């Protein structure tokens, strides 16, 4: 069974702060890594993908991947109340076409 | 933009009824998936399909079946709905990145 673990949360940060979301995965052959944002009552929305070690930046979001440590993180700079949502980490398996394995999510609240 | 459309946003059914949840994607993706999502349990994969008429069991296939007669359409079938199948059902399609539909919230009374 492939495991994807996220920091359990909930995480609460003030507006303007950096929110740090963490994820570890068990399958060393995982190659692709994704972060999804899910607002209450809505479906998950892809916000970041990362495929190689290092950092990937997109606006206020930075994804970080360390395959040796089997660790992927998402940093949200200048957090806004609109960032309040559940963030889901997802990784691919080694062999099954297209299937993603999801963590249970971290709930983030950004207070004004 | 990828569009994944689920036929019903909200359904209320009675125990024992047959339930069809339909999903259509417009991006010619090979892979399609059905998940359910419950509080505290996260997303759990029911079935997926990587080609027309092909299907693979996910982690919780019991009580469900699927149909994929056309590439763009993937249907989830509850042969005899039970109260423990009350949940949010999410369809998704993928050609690398996974895109979700808006979800179908099913209540079984």
Backbone of each chain as ProteinMPNN parsed JSONL, in Angstrom:
{"seq_chain_A": "XXXXXXXXXXXXXXXXXXXXXXXXXXXXXXXXXXXXXXXXXXXXXXXXXXXXXXXXXXXXXXXXXXXXXXXXXXXXXXXXXXXXXXXXXXXXXXXXXXXXXXXXXXXXXXXX", "coords_chain_A": {"N_chain_A": [[0.842, -1.185, 0.0], [0.669, 2.112, -0.94], [1.8, 4.925, 0.759], [0.866, 8.182, 1.647], [1.597, 10.862, 3.5], [0.483, 13.652, 5.291], [1.124, 16.714, 7.121], [-0.871, 16.929, 9.943], [-2.474, 19.057, 10.754], [-5.263, 21.113, 12.017], [-3.887, 23.988, 10.283], [-3.092, 27.223, 11.142], [-2.602, 30.514, 10.202], [-1.554, 33.964, 10.275], [-2.747, 36.613, 8.148], [-0.617, 37.469, 5.465], [1.554, 36.051, 6.344], [3.879, 33.241, 5.959], [2.743, 30.156, 4.88], [3.343, 26.784, 5.52], [3.266, 23.669, 4.145], [3.454, 20.213, 4.444], [4.549, 17.01, 3.174], [5.031, 13.544, 3.031], [6.072, 10.57, 1.322], [5.773, 7.08, 0.546], [6.615, 5.456, -1.569], [9.394, 4.839, -3.396], [9.644, 4.949, -6.15], [7.958, 6.837, -7.123], [7.225, 9.48, -9.355], [5.986, 11.824, -10.09], [4.489, 14.727, -8.698], [1.988, 16.422, -6.909], [0.069, 19.261, -5.892], [-3.074, 19.949, -4.617], [-5.792, 22.167, -4.155], [-8.61, 22.48, -2.127], [-11.609, 23.903, -1.67], [-14.155, 24.272, 0.801], [-16.862, 22.155, 0.228], [-16.396, 22.053, -2.462], [-14.761, 20.687, -5.425], [-11.45, 19.178, -5.708], [-8.757, 21.243, -6.857], [-6.165, 21.582, -9.119], [-3.102, 23.038, -8.227], [-0.311, 23.083, -8.216], [2.364, 21.361, -9.78], [5.14, 19.16, -9.66], [8.176, 17.741, -10.756], [10.875, 17.229, -10.637], [13.776, 17.251, -8.509], [14.179, 19.942, -6.198], [13.151, 23.387, -6.256], [10.046, 24.82, -7.285], [8.492, 27.594, -8.512], [5.484, 29.478, -8.521], [3.975, 32.278, -8.795], [2.711, 33.19, -5.699], [3.133, 30.728, -4.677], [5.289, 28.037, -3.844], [6.622, 24.998, -4.662], [8.43, 22.326, -3.256], [10.702, 19.709, -3.741], [12.188, 16.749, -2.619], [13.547, 13.997, -3.474], [15.262, 12.086, -2.431], [14.791, 12.18, 0.281], [12.167, 11.644, 0.185], [10.098, 13.566, 0.196], [7.884, 16.246, -0.069], [6.918, 19.617, -0.34], [4.804, 22.496, 0.165], [4.911, 25.904, -0.057], [3.273, 28.829, 0.857], [3.447, 32.078, 0.216], [2.936, 35.346, 1.643], [0.301, 34.917, 2.685], [-3.224, 34.801, 2.155], [-6.62, 35.433, 3.216], [-8.256, 34.186, 1.345], [-6.828, 31.957, 0.718], [-7.514, 30.076, 2.488], [-8.331, 26.805, 2.916], [-8.496, 23.265, 2.207], [-5.554, 21.471, 1.635], [-4.288, 19.164, -0.583], [-1.948, 16.636, -0.975], [-0.517, 14.795, -3.63], [0.742, 11.884, -5.225], [2.305, 10.032, -7.874], [2.122, 6.509, -8.582], [4.453, 3.789, -9.144], [3.829, 2.157, -11.306], [1.128, 2.027, -12.102], [-0.992, 3.232, -14.519], [-1.479, 6.61, -14.628], [-2.659, 6.754, -12.128], [-3.128, 8.472, -9.067], [-1.958, 8.851, -5.735], [-3.315, 9.951, -2.804], [-2.772, 12.153, -0.017], [-4.404, 12.756, 3.157], [-4.92, 15.376, 3.476], [-4.371, 18.788, 4.515], [-5.813, 21.156, 6.523], [-5.984, 24.557, 6.058], [-6.15, 27.682, 7.597], [-6.318, 31.087, 7.115], [-6.106, 33.921, 8.893], [-7.464, 37.232, 9.153]], "CA_chain_A": [[0.0, 0.0, 0.0], [1.469, 3.331, -1.025], [1.375, 5.856, 1.793], [1.139, 9.604, 1.495], [1.281, 11.452, 4.799], [0.575, 15.109, 5.375], [0.996, 17.217, 8.489], [-2.296, 16.704, 10.195], [-3.22, 20.296, 10.894], [-5.317, 22.235, 11.091], [-2.844, 24.992, 10.33], [-3.678, 28.556, 11.19], [-1.571, 31.539, 10.077], [-2.129, 35.3, 10.043], [-2.612, 37.181, 6.804], [0.71, 37.985, 5.17], [2.583, 35.096, 6.784], [4.172, 32.095, 5.099], [2.166, 28.876, 5.298], [4.19, 25.678, 5.082], [2.527, 22.41, 4.132], [4.432, 19.151, 4.233], [4.033, 15.73, 2.691], [6.004, 12.49, 2.779], [5.48, 9.462, 0.574], [6.493, 5.847, 0.853], [7.076, 4.726, -2.751], [10.582, 5.492, -3.949], [9.591, 5.081, -7.609], [7.066, 7.937, -7.511], [7.933, 10.394, -10.246], [5.263, 13.074, -10.279], [3.974, 15.169, -7.413], [0.992, 17.458, -7.164], [-0.681, 19.864, -4.803], [-4.427, 20.358, -4.949], [-6.502, 22.981, -3.181], [-10.028, 22.142, -2.102], [-12.463, 24.727, -0.831], [-15.251, 23.523, 1.416], [-17.99, 21.889, -0.643], [-15.978, 22.072, -3.867], [-13.863, 19.595, -5.796], [-10.035, 19.581, -5.695], [-8.266, 22.01, -7.993], [-4.713, 21.481, -9.211], [-2.43, 24.325, -8.14], [1.117, 22.956, -8.498], [2.937, 20.059, -10.078], [6.603, 19.188, -9.638], [8.633, 16.444, -11.252], [12.298, 17.034, -10.389], [14.242, 17.784, -7.237], [14.409, 21.371, -6.125], [12.02, 24.281, -6.036], [9.296, 25.341, -8.431], [7.727, 28.742, -8.038], [4.398, 29.978, -9.363], [3.338, 33.346, -8.029], [2.979, 33.113, -4.257], [3.29, 29.321, -4.32], [6.531, 27.345, -4.156], [6.667, 23.577, -4.339], [9.778, 21.842, -3.05], [10.758, 18.251, -3.829], [13.435, 16.081, -2.268], [13.247, 12.576, -3.71], [16.08, 11.258, -1.54], [14.097, 12.16, 1.566], [10.769, 11.313, -0.103], [9.458, 14.699, 0.864], [7.463, 17.35, -0.936], [6.265, 20.641, 0.463], [4.2, 23.654, -0.509], [4.979, 27.151, 0.693], [2.411, 29.899, 0.372], [3.937, 33.358, 0.729], [1.934, 36.412, 1.731], [-0.972, 34.199, 2.752], [-4.445, 35.595, 2.115], [-7.8, 34.687, 3.682], [-8.775, 33.361, 0.243], [-6.056, 30.707, 0.665], [-8.091, 29.142, 3.464], [-8.842, 25.644, 2.184], [-7.743, 22.038, 2.485], [-4.541, 21.227, 0.615], [-4.071, 17.736, -0.767], [-0.734, 16.204, -1.654], [-0.763, 13.585, -4.424], [1.928, 11.379, -5.91], [2.042, 8.905, -8.751], [2.729, 5.227, -8.26], [5.495, 3.422, -10.081], [3.436, 1.369, -12.46], [-0.275, 2.111, -12.517], [-1.158, 4.366, -15.416], [-2.278, 7.778, -14.289], [-3.256, 6.774, -10.802], [-2.501, 9.266, -8.025], [-2.206, 8.48, -4.341], [-3.554, 11.204, -2.1], [-2.804, 12.288, 1.418], [-5.736, 13.112, 3.671], [-5.118, 16.813, 3.405], [-4.13, 19.691, 5.64], [-6.721, 22.306, 6.488], [-5.314, 25.821, 6.325], [-6.967, 28.872, 7.831], [-5.578, 32.334, 7.141], [-6.997, 34.881, 9.556], [-7.117, 38.628, 8.823]], "C_chain_A": [[0.886, 1.247, 0.0], [0.895, 4.359, -0.054], [1.781, 7.267, 1.415], [0.657, 10.263, 2.775], [1.458, 12.964, 4.737], [0.514, 15.539, 6.828], [-0.489, 17.425, 8.78], [-3.113, 17.985, 10.301], [-4.287, 20.195, 11.967], [-4.197, 23.249, 11.325], [-3.498, 26.359, 10.255], [-2.56, 29.584, 11.153], [-2.242, 32.893, 9.888], [-1.913, 35.725, 8.598], [-1.23, 37.772, 6.626], [1.84, 37.052, 5.56], [2.84, 34.047, 5.706], [3.522, 30.848, 5.696], [3.009, 27.761, 4.704], [3.436, 24.366, 5.244], [3.48, 21.3, 3.712], [3.786, 17.822, 3.888], [5.193, 14.753, 2.54], [5.303, 11.329, 2.084], [6.373, 8.24, 0.711], [7.138, 5.183, -0.366], [8.227, 5.451, -3.433], [10.501, 5.695, -5.457], [8.632, 6.185, -8.061], [7.838, 8.989, -8.288], [7.284, 11.769, -10.352], [4.521, 13.417, -8.989], [3.097, 16.387, -7.63], [0.45, 17.991, -5.847], [-2.026, 20.334, -5.335], [-4.976, 21.212, -3.8], [-7.984, 22.633, -3.274], [-10.758, 23.055, -1.124], [-13.628, 23.878, -0.332], [-16.427, 23.371, 0.443], [-17.667, 21.855, -2.124], [-15.062, 20.89, -4.151], [-12.414, 20.091, -5.784], [-9.627, 20.259, -7.004], [-6.746, 21.938, -7.985], [-4.079, 22.871, -9.131], [-0.943, 24.227, -8.452], [1.435, 21.516, -8.872], [4.455, 20.202, -10.069], [7.116, 17.8, -9.951], [10.11, 16.169, -10.955], [12.681, 17.7, -9.07], [14.474, 19.29, -7.301], [13.118, 22.121, -5.895], [11.354, 24.634, -7.356], [8.368, 26.423, -7.924], [6.656, 29.123, -9.04], [3.635, 31.013, -8.547], [3.71, 33.257, -6.562], [3.24, 31.679, -3.786], [4.663, 28.795, -4.737], [6.401, 25.897, -3.724], [8.131, 23.173, -4.236], [9.756, 20.319, -3.027], [12.144, 17.761, -3.463], [13.167, 14.587, -2.356], [14.063, 11.671, -2.783], [15.414, 11.119, -0.179], [12.621, 11.815, 1.423], [9.844, 12.341, 0.548], [9.104, 15.745, -0.17], [6.703, 18.354, -0.077], [5.687, 21.733, -0.426], [4.3, 24.838, 0.434], [4.056, 28.161, 0.035], [2.885, 31.187, 1.026], [2.805, 34.369, 0.754], [0.521, 35.809, 1.751], [-2.157, 35.167, 2.84], [-5.613, 34.778, 2.674], [-8.393, 33.788, 2.61], [-7.974, 32.069, 0.05], [-6.592, 29.668, 1.644], [-8.822, 28.022, 2.736], [-8.127, 24.414, 2.727], [-6.807, 21.78, 1.315], [-4.197, 19.738, 0.599], [-2.775, 17.507, -1.526], [-1.046, 14.925, -2.416], [0.519, 13.186, -5.147], [1.521, 10.239, -6.828], [2.681, 7.64, -8.179], [3.726, 4.862, -9.339], [4.986, 2.801, -11.358], [2.024, 1.638, -12.964], [-0.536, 3.382, -13.31], [-2.054, 5.437, -14.825], [-2.802, 7.834, -12.883], [-2.44, 7.649, -9.86], [-2.878, 8.717, -6.659], [-2.249, 9.782, -3.545], [-3.307, 11.076, -0.603], [-4.194, 12.732, 1.853], [-5.972, 14.608, 3.729], [-4.757, 17.539, 4.677], [-5.053, 20.884, 5.48], [-5.97, 23.551, 6.911], [-6.347, 26.917, 6.528], [-6.034, 30.068, 7.894], [-6.494, 33.396, 7.724], [-6.511, 36.307, 9.318], [-6.433, 39.329, 9.985]], "O_chain_A": [[1.753, 1.398, 0.86], [-0.305, 4.629, -0.038], [2.886, 7.511, 0.93], [-0.531, 10.232, 3.099], [2.443, 13.477, 4.207], [-0.058, 14.847, 7.669], [-1.238, 18.003, 7.992], [-4.301, 18.0, 9.979], [-4.236, 19.268, 12.774], [-3.642, 23.347, 12.42], [-4.352, 26.611, 9.404], [-1.655, 29.537, 11.987], [-3.369, 32.967, 9.398], [-1.002, 35.246, 7.922], [-0.721, 38.479, 7.497], [2.979, 37.255, 5.139], [2.138, 33.969, 4.697], [3.726, 30.528, 6.867], [3.348, 27.792, 3.521], [3.022, 24.003, 6.346], [4.221, 21.44, 2.74], [2.644, 17.545, 4.254], [6.23, 15.107, 1.978], [4.098, 11.132, 2.238], [7.573, 8.354, 0.961], [8.101, 4.429, -0.221], [8.053, 6.54, -3.98], [11.222, 6.534, -5.997], [8.508, 6.44, -9.259], [8.961, 9.346, -7.93], [7.95, 12.757, -10.664], [4.004, 12.545, -8.29], [3.416, 17.269, -8.428], [0.38, 17.286, -4.841], [-2.11, 21.019, -6.354], [-4.654, 20.993, -2.632], [-8.537, 22.508, -4.367], [-10.551, 22.987, 0.087], [-14.026, 22.899, -0.965], [-16.922, 24.361, -0.096], [-18.555, 21.651, -2.953], [-14.64, 20.182, -3.237], [-12.177, 21.298, -5.844], [-10.083, 19.9, -8.089], [-6.113, 22.201, -6.963], [-4.463, 23.776, -9.872], [-0.359, 25.207, -8.914], [0.843, 20.577, -8.341], [4.986, 21.251, -10.432], [6.571, 16.803, -9.478], [10.553, 15.022, -11.011], [11.99, 18.596, -8.586], [14.904, 19.831, -8.32], [12.129, 21.572, -5.408], [12.003, 24.735, -8.398], [7.56, 26.199, -7.023], [6.88, 29.098, -10.25], [2.776, 30.683, -7.729], [4.892, 33.248, -6.217], [3.537, 31.458, -2.612], [5.139, 29.072, -5.838], [6.107, 25.606, -2.565], [8.968, 23.617, -5.022], [8.905, 19.711, -2.379], [13.149, 18.291, -3.937], [12.626, 13.986, -1.428], [13.594, 10.601, -2.396], [15.47, 10.056, 0.44], [11.905, 11.704, 2.419], [8.95, 12.015, 1.329], [9.912, 16.089, -1.033], [5.937, 17.973, 0.809], [6.036, 21.866, -1.599], [3.837, 24.786, 1.574], [4.057, 28.325, -1.185], [2.746, 31.369, 2.235], [1.844, 34.269, -0.008], [-0.33, 36.157, 0.933], [-2.093, 36.201, 3.505], [-5.589, 33.549, 2.607], [-8.969, 32.745, 2.92], [-8.395, 31.185, -0.697], [-6.168, 28.513, 1.625], [-9.802, 28.258, 2.03], [-7.262, 24.515, 3.598], [-7.208, 21.858, 0.153], [-3.864, 19.144, 1.625], [-2.535, 18.102, -2.576], [-1.762, 14.062, -1.909], [1.277, 14.035, -5.616], [0.519, 9.564, -6.591], [3.638, 7.694, -7.406], [3.83, 5.56, -10.347], [5.639, 2.903, -12.396], [1.762, 1.483, -14.156], [-0.32, 4.486, -12.81], [-3.233, 5.206, -14.556], [-3.343, 8.86, -12.47], [-1.211, 7.581, -9.848], [-3.972, 8.189, -6.46], [-1.332, 10.601, -3.613], [-3.587, 10.042, 0.004], [-5.05, 13.044, 1.025], [-7.085, 15.061, 3.997], [-4.826, 16.984, 5.773], [-5.073, 21.538, 4.437], [-5.387, 23.597, 7.994], [-7.286, 27.066, 5.747], [-5.062, 30.059, 8.649], [-7.523, 33.735, 7.14], [-5.308, 36.566, 9.284], [-6.077, 40.503, 9.874]]}, "seq_chain_B": "XXXXXXXXXXXXXXXXXXXXXXXXXXXXXXXXXXXXXXXXXXXXXXXXXXXXXXXXXXXXXXXXXXXXXXXXXXXXXXXXXXXXXXXXXXXXXXXXXXXXXXXXXXXXX", "coords_chain_B": {"N_chain_B": [[-9.318, 24.774, -21.623], [-9.53, 21.963, -19.47], [-12.452, 20.049, -19.236], [-14.476, 18.443, -17.046], [-17.378, 16.87, -16.61], [-19.951, 16.155, -14.43], [-22.967, 14.435, -14.176], [-24.989, 14.849, -12.259], [-25.372, 16.998, -9.541], [-26.468, 16.802, -7.007], [-28.025, 14.117, -5.407], [-30.719, 12.197, -4.154], [-31.473, 9.11, -2.945], [-33.159, 5.97, -2.383], [-32.594, 3.222, -0.154], [-31.498, 0.273, -1.726], [-32.13, 1.048, -4.295], [-31.08, 1.36, -7.726], [-28.328, 3.156, -8.847], [-27.049, 5.563, -11.046], [-24.156, 7.258, -11.863], [-22.888, 9.682, -13.893], [-20.183, 10.684, -15.993], [-18.429, 12.922, -18.019], [-15.728, 13.766, -20.1], [-13.874, 16.241, -21.92], [-11.408, 16.235, -23.138], [-10.16, 14.201, -24.468], [-8.806, 12.356, -22.88], [-7.045, 9.439, -21.846], [-7.236, 8.154, -19.382], [-9.541, 7.651, -16.78], [-11.295, 8.217, -13.669], [-12.986, 7.214, -10.681], [-13.678, 8.519, -7.551], [-14.476, 8.447, -4.062], [-15.272, 10.714, -1.416], [-14.977, 11.222, 1.953], [-15.505, 12.746, 5.131], [-12.595, 12.918, 7.106], [-11.593, 10.606, 6.009], [-10.531, 11.107, 3.577], [-9.706, 11.091, 0.049], [-10.773, 8.321, -1.717], [-10.09, 5.748, -3.966], [-12.286, 4.266, -6.217], [-12.819, 2.93, -8.721], [-10.964, 2.746, -11.781], [-10.154, 3.58, -15.202], [-8.288, 2.912, -18.067], [-8.684, 2.813, -20.715], [-11.08, 2.481, -23.36], [-13.665, 0.296, -22.518], [-12.055, -0.935, -20.697], [-11.281, -1.604, -17.306], [-10.245, -1.077, -13.941], [-9.999, -2.205, -10.628], [-10.092, -0.088, -7.817], [-9.264, 0.962, -4.547], [-11.545, 0.554, -3.026], [-13.734, -1.109, -4.265], [-16.012, -2.565, -3.721], [-19.457, -3.083, -3.976], [-19.84, -1.4, -6.047], [-19.883, -0.78, -9.604], [-18.578, -0.181, -12.922], [-18.715, 1.496, -16.109], [-17.4, 1.882, -19.302], [-17.995, 2.743, -22.244], [-17.501, 4.556, -24.22], [-14.779, 6.705, -25.038], [-14.886, 9.224, -23.848], [-16.665, 9.045, -21.762], [-17.487, 7.914, -18.533], [-18.987, 5.828, -16.36], [-20.372, 5.378, -13.138], [-21.809, 2.863, -11.216], [-24.145, 2.025, -8.815], [-25.342, -0.823, -7.779], [-27.219, -1.63, -5.892], [-28.16, 0.555, -3.816], [-26.846, 1.537, -0.653], [-27.027, 2.796, 2.736], [-24.474, 3.342, 3.682], [-23.171, 4.194, 1.471], [-23.636, 6.796, 1.13], [-22.209, 9.773, 0.244], [-19.682, 12.022, -1.107], [-19.081, 11.929, -4.497], [-16.501, 11.852, -6.787], [-15.485, 12.414, -10.031], [-12.746, 12.037, -12.266], [-10.338, 12.931, -14.783], [-7.389, 12.167, -16.69], [-4.258, 12.945, -18.203], [-1.726, 12.648, -17.27], [-1.616, 15.03, -15.419], [-4.231, 15.313, -13.033], [-7.649, 15.99, -13.378], [-10.567, 17.17, -11.892], [-14.127, 16.626, -11.81], [-17.075, 18.477, -10.752], [-18.248, 17.119, -8.73], [-20.548, 14.808, -7.203], [-23.008, 14.77, -4.917], [-24.256, 12.306, -3.069], [-27.002, 11.085, -1.338], [-28.209, 8.451, 0.51], [-31.121, 7.124, 1.614]], "CA_chain_B": [[-9.381, 24.201, -20.273], [-10.134, 20.647, -19.332], [-13.787, 20.091, -18.659], [-15.003, 17.161, -16.597], [-18.753, 17.18, -16.232], [-20.712, 15.111, -13.763], [-24.349, 14.676, -14.601], [-25.865, 15.292, -11.173], [-24.641, 17.561, -8.399], [-27.075, 16.307, -5.77], [-29.016, 13.064, -5.602], [-31.251, 11.511, -2.973], [-31.997, 7.813, -3.357], [-33.578, 5.086, -1.291], [-31.867, 1.958, -0.027], [-31.886, -0.746, -2.69], [-32.261, 1.585, -5.641], [-29.914, 1.367, -8.613], [-27.922, 4.55, -9.042], [-26.061, 5.808, -12.095], [-23.469, 8.548, -11.85], [-22.229, 9.763, -15.192], [-19.079, 11.629, -16.09], [-17.96, 13.133, -19.388], [-14.594, 14.688, -20.23], [-13.804, 16.752, -23.295], [-10.01, 16.427, -23.519], [-9.618, 12.993, -25.094], [-7.913, 11.677, -21.947], [-7.158, 7.975, -21.791], [-7.507, 7.658, -18.03], [-10.632, 8.251, -16.004], [-11.297, 7.71, -12.307], [-14.043, 7.543, -9.744], [-13.3, 8.56, -6.136], [-15.418, 8.992, -3.099], [-14.594, 11.494, -0.395], [-15.716, 11.274, 3.205], [-14.75, 13.47, 6.165], [-11.655, 12.132, 7.89], [-11.073, 9.458, 5.257], [-9.858, 11.575, 2.381], [-10.143, 10.59, -1.251], [-10.536, 6.889, -1.894], [-10.317, 5.36, -5.351], [-13.248, 3.17, -6.362], [-12.463, 2.263, -9.976], [-10.433, 3.592, -12.828], [-10.162, 3.001, -16.54], [-7.228, 3.484, -18.889], [-9.041, 2.69, -22.124], [-12.48, 2.082, -23.555], [-14.032, -1.06, -22.103], [-11.099, -1.449, -19.712], [-11.505, -1.088, -15.964], [-9.401, -1.631, -12.893], [-10.483, -1.911, -9.28], [-9.286, 0.737, -6.941], [-9.109, 0.482, -3.172], [-12.845, 0.234, -2.399], [-14.684, -1.362, -5.35], [-17.172, -3.376, -3.31], [-20.749, -2.406, -4.044], [-19.828, -0.516, -7.208], [-19.379, -1.232, -10.896], [-18.351, 0.942, -13.822], [-18.886, 1.241, -17.533], [-16.762, 2.845, -20.187], [-18.301, 2.348, -23.616], [-16.876, 5.556, -25.086], [-13.591, 7.256, -24.394], [-15.159, 10.436, -23.084], [-17.705, 8.822, -20.752], [-17.169, 6.897, -17.532], [-20.148, 5.789, -15.483], [-20.292, 4.622, -11.888], [-23.104, 2.25, -10.958], [-24.403, 1.4, -7.525], [-26.39, -1.789, -8.153], [-28.242, -1.614, -4.841], [-27.593, 1.57, -2.927], [-26.977, 1.358, 0.79], [-26.809, 4.059, 3.453], [-23.037, 3.614, 3.822], [-22.671, 4.773, 0.219], [-23.84, 8.237, 1.177], [-20.869, 10.329, 0.12], [-19.377, 12.849, -2.276], [-18.42, 11.143, -5.534], [-15.73, 12.719, -7.673], [-14.933, 11.838, -11.255], [-11.565, 12.753, -12.718], [-9.667, 12.4, -15.964], [-5.966, 12.436, -16.598], [-3.217, 12.584, -19.164], [-0.596, 13.139, -16.473], [-2.269, 15.755, -14.325], [-5.598, 14.847, -12.797], [-8.635, 17.061, -13.315], [-11.786, 16.672, -11.274], [-15.432, 17.228, -11.999], [-17.558, 19.256, -9.617], [-18.684, 16.215, -7.674], [-21.965, 14.449, -7.051], [-23.26, 14.423, -3.509], [-25.31, 11.293, -3.013], [-27.566, 10.706, -0.042], [-29.033, 7.235, 0.432], [-31.991, 7.094, 2.806]], "C_chain_B": [[-10.045, 22.827, -20.308], [-11.492, 20.787, -18.676], [-14.196, 18.669, -18.324], [-16.379, 17.452, -16.015], [-19.416, 15.967, -15.618], [-22.183, 15.449, -13.884], [-25.222, 15.246, -13.497], [-25.029, 15.833, -10.033], [-25.151, 16.998, -7.083], [-28.104, 15.234, -6.128], [-29.444, 12.536, -4.245], [-31.921, 10.233, -3.463], [-32.388, 7.001, -2.127], [-32.734, 3.817, -1.313], [-32.422, 0.944, -1.011], [-32.061, -0.256, -4.102], [-30.96, 1.43, -6.424], [-29.601, 2.813, -8.951], [-26.859, 4.623, -10.135], [-25.474, 7.202, -11.896], [-22.646, 8.612, -13.132], [-21.213, 10.905, -15.215], [-18.612, 11.706, -17.535], [-16.792, 14.108, -19.358], [-14.401, 15.036, -21.703], [-12.375, 16.882, -23.812], [-9.365, 15.175, -24.097], [-8.613, 12.27, -24.191], [-8.142, 10.175, -21.963], [-7.703, 7.511, -20.444], [-8.644, 8.415, -17.373], [-10.788, 7.508, -14.693], [-12.596, 8.082, -11.602], [-13.5, 7.422, -8.318], [-14.554, 8.835, -5.31], [-14.62, 9.698, -2.005], [-15.493, 11.612, 0.813], [-14.868, 11.98, 4.241], [-13.855, 12.531, 6.97], [-11.032, 10.967, 7.155], [-10.373, 9.873, 3.97], [-10.478, 11.023, 1.113], [-9.803, 9.111, -1.361], [-10.969, 6.47, -3.3], [-11.228, 4.147, -5.424], [-12.874, 2.307, -7.564], [-11.755, 3.263, -10.867], [-10.376, 2.826, -14.138], [-9.077, 3.688, -17.36], [-7.508, 3.34, -20.382], [-10.516, 2.306, -22.196], [-12.631, 0.602, -23.228], [-13.038, -1.687, -21.134], [-11.412, -0.821, -18.357], [-10.574, -1.8, -14.993], [-10.016, -1.274, -11.548], [-9.506, -0.999, -8.568], [-9.218, 0.126, -5.553], [-10.429, 0.038, -2.538], [-13.901, -0.062, -3.456], [-15.981, -2.056, -4.934], [-18.442, -2.545, -3.325], [-20.893, -1.477, -5.234], [-19.444, -1.284, -8.47], [-19.24, -0.007, -11.793], [-18.571, 0.497, -15.262], [-18.159, 2.31, -18.309], [-16.909, 2.34, -21.62], [-17.705, 3.308, -24.634], [-15.754, 6.224, -24.307], [-13.924, 8.413, -23.461], [-16.085, 10.214, -21.89], [-17.351, 7.658, -19.829], [-18.28, 6.935, -16.495], [-19.875, 4.927, -14.258], [-21.698, 4.134, -11.555], [-23.121, 1.665, -9.552], [-25.599, 0.468, -7.76], [-27.551, -1.767, -7.164], [-27.74, -0.698, -3.738], [-27.847, 1.235, -1.459], [-26.607, 2.666, 1.486], [-25.321, 4.367, 3.606], [-22.385, 4.076, 2.515], [-23.045, 6.254, 0.092], [-22.48, 8.914, 1.217], [-20.833, 11.369, -0.994], [-18.598, 11.993, -3.259], [-17.772, 12.096, -6.537], [-15.201, 11.914, -8.847], [-13.72, 12.669, -11.656], [-11.041, 12.126, -14.0], [-8.23, 12.88, -15.974], [-5.233, 12.066, -17.877], [-1.907, 13.046, -18.535], [-1.147, 13.838, -15.252], [-3.739, 15.358, -14.253], [-6.53, 16.043, -12.654], [-9.963, 16.487, -12.852], [-13.028, 17.364, -11.825], [-15.881, 17.916, -10.721], [-18.07, 18.387, -8.48], [-20.18, 15.977, -7.692], [-22.161, 14.025, -5.599], [-24.486, 13.528, -3.46], [-25.714, 11.037, -1.57], [-28.459, 9.498, -0.253], [-29.813, 7.113, 1.738], [-32.454, 5.683, 3.118]], "O_chain_B": [[-10.981, 22.577, -21.068], [-11.67, 21.526, -17.708], [-14.257, 17.802, -19.195], [-16.512, 18.194, -15.042], [-19.44, 14.888, -16.209], [-22.591, 16.598, -13.716], [-26.111, 16.052, -13.773], [-24.072, 15.188, -9.605], [-24.377, 16.747, -6.16], [-28.934, 15.414, -7.019], [-28.645, 12.441, -3.314], [-32.826, 10.275, -4.297], [-32.001, 7.307, -0.999], [-32.231, 3.401, -2.357], [-33.635, 0.765, -1.128], [-32.135, -1.064, -5.028], [-29.876, 1.376, -5.844], [-30.489, 3.594, -9.296], [-25.901, 3.85, -10.146], [-26.2, 8.189, -11.777], [-21.832, 7.736, -13.42], [-21.372, 11.93, -14.553], [-18.422, 10.683, -18.193], [-16.844, 15.14, -18.688], [-14.713, 14.251, -22.599], [-12.141, 17.56, -24.813], [-8.141, 15.105, -24.202], [-7.675, 11.643, -24.683], [-9.272, 9.701, -22.078], [-8.524, 6.596, -20.373], [-8.704, 9.644, -17.405], [-10.463, 6.325, -14.596], [-13.213, 9.109, -11.883], [-12.947, 6.394, -7.925], [-15.544, 9.379, -5.8], [-13.479, 9.347, -1.706], [-16.638, 12.051, 0.707], [-13.645, 11.839, 4.242], [-14.299, 11.488, 7.45], [-10.047, 10.394, 7.622], [-9.693, 9.06, 3.344], [-11.616, 10.553, 1.105], [-8.664, 8.709, -1.122], [-12.066, 6.796, -3.755], [-10.98, 3.129, -4.779], [-12.642, 1.105, -7.433], [-11.925, 4.474, -10.724], [-10.526, 1.605, -14.18], [-8.965, 4.913, -17.343], [-6.675, 3.699, -21.214], [-11.11, 1.864, -21.213], [-11.81, -0.226, -23.625], [-13.173, -2.861, -20.789], [-11.767, 0.355, -18.277], [-10.177, -2.947, -15.195], [-10.499, -0.157, -11.359], [-8.288, -1.117, -8.694], [-9.126, -1.093, -5.408], [-10.425, -0.771, -1.61], [-14.886, 0.671, -3.543], [-16.933, -2.121, -5.712], [-18.496, -1.45, -2.763], [-21.932, -0.842, -5.417], [-18.764, -2.308, -8.405], [-19.726, 1.074, -11.46], [-18.606, -0.692, -15.58], [-18.281, 3.5, -18.016], [-16.06, 1.611, -22.132], [-17.434, 2.927, -25.773], [-15.783, 6.296, -23.078], [-13.311, 8.56, -22.404], [-16.265, 11.125, -21.082], [-16.972, 6.575, -20.276], [-18.488, 7.951, -15.831], [-19.229, 3.883, -14.344], [-22.659, 4.902, -11.605], [-22.229, 0.913, -9.159], [-26.73, 0.929, -7.919], [-28.715, -1.872, -7.551], [-26.999, -1.115, -2.848], [-28.903, 0.727, -1.084], [-25.957, 3.531, 0.9], [-24.94, 5.537, 3.654], [-21.179, 4.32, 2.472], [-22.794, 6.879, -0.938], [-21.684, 8.66, 2.121], [-21.807, 11.57, -1.718], [-17.578, 11.401, -2.905], [-18.408, 13.012, -7.057], [-14.558, 10.878, -8.679], [-13.679, 13.874, -11.407], [-11.269, 10.947, -14.271], [-7.895, 13.881, -15.341], [-5.516, 11.063, -18.531], [-1.097, 13.729, -19.161], [-1.137, 13.276, -14.157], [-4.391, 15.107, -15.267], [-6.248, 16.984, -11.912], [-10.423, 15.458, -13.348], [-12.987, 18.521, -12.244], [-15.154, 17.936, -9.728], [-18.299, 18.883, -7.377], [-20.964, 16.818, -8.13], [-21.563, 13.059, -5.125], [-25.601, 13.948, -3.77], [-24.873, 10.805, -0.701], [-29.359, 9.518, -1.094], [-29.235, 7.012, 2.82], [-33.189, 5.474, 4.083]]}, "name": "protein", "num_of_chains": 2, "seq": "XXXXXXXXXXXXXXXXXXXXXXXXXXXXXXXXXXXXXXXXXXXXXXXXXXXXXXXXXXXXXXXXXXXXXXXXXXXXXXXXXXXXXXXXXXXXXXXXXXXXXXXXXXXXXXXXXXXXXXXXXXXXXXXXXXXXXXXXXXXXXXXXXXXXXXXXXXXXXXXXXXXXXXXXXXXXXXXXXXXXXXXXXXXXXXXXXXXXXXXXXXXXXXXXXXXXXXXXXXXXX"}
